[in-house]
Amino acid sequence: MALVPFLQSLGLPFGWAWFLSYAVFIAVICLVLMLGVAAVILADRKIWAAVQLRRGPNVVGPFGLLQTIADAVKFLLKEVIIPAGANKVLFFIAPMVSAILAFIAWAVIPFNQGWVISDLNVGILYLFAVSSLSVYGVVMAGWASNSKYAFLSALRGAAQMVSYEVSIGFVMITVLLFAGSLNLTQIVNSQSTGDILAFTHWHFFSFLFPMLVIFFVSSLAETQRPPFDLLEAESELVAGFFVEYSSGPFLLFFLAEYMNVMMLCGLMSLLFLGGWLSPINIWPLNIPALGIFWFLGKLAFLFFMMAMVKAMVPRYRYDQLMRLGWKVFLPTSLLWVVLTAAWVLVFHHHA
């Protein structure tokens, strides 16, 4: 990293210079992500209000821009209430597990060419592992709360998250077959081209377009976004698996949810929309410095689509949720894995 030579010039040995440079980089990334969460929460509320012809947050700060920060301060200043029969250790560990897993998933997400904490050759497998662990935070919170409502919601959540992780996994397999790599940077670079209309080489405009649709809908279910927010169904579960949480621990669950939403939007842009690549391959649109803005723009567009779904689509019943995951998405994504492998083999794709 660029900071390593500077720290070495100050007399630090290479090991300490490398460690401190990565510590600073990770701290900056975490700060940016938390500010990003504040921005997308505000955008979510604004978009929902606009669809319903309401004003939305408009009091705290200009145009309500500080509303999310004010809400966070409110949560931090509130009292932490622990249910009498709760398992206190697991009760506090659960939100920490959810938040930590939401942060570490970003370790392999590249923001631009070379802008990544850890450019793993098996970045896709790393994300598989982290996403499969995220269900533990939900289950621990529901069980440790000593509440039947929280426990029922945790059971729903475990079934829902596991069901749609399978479809997301098969979708990722089709992309890595096309790109010939498990490394996210190489997957983006496989979509680059010298043509002026660079976007025609993105996976979005290829044989994999149906997989983007499945990934998008599965991401809504994986992060418990409407219309798949069955973990928080007010009529049956009284706010879901975190019903007994307040103050800081509740804020960690909220942070983890939106961090995962942002991560999946970013992952979709990397896998299908060319990541940091410009859609038009002409100067100055294709200069490397603009890559971060293209990536964030695509991420913002995908989040806008998620927010519009939240505002317009009614909630599914639980049997409809399970039927969609197991009887529609799973067979379709599995079939597409076979078809993609055949396509790559027959047409000698660049993989």
Disulfide bonds with the S-S distance in Angstrom:
none
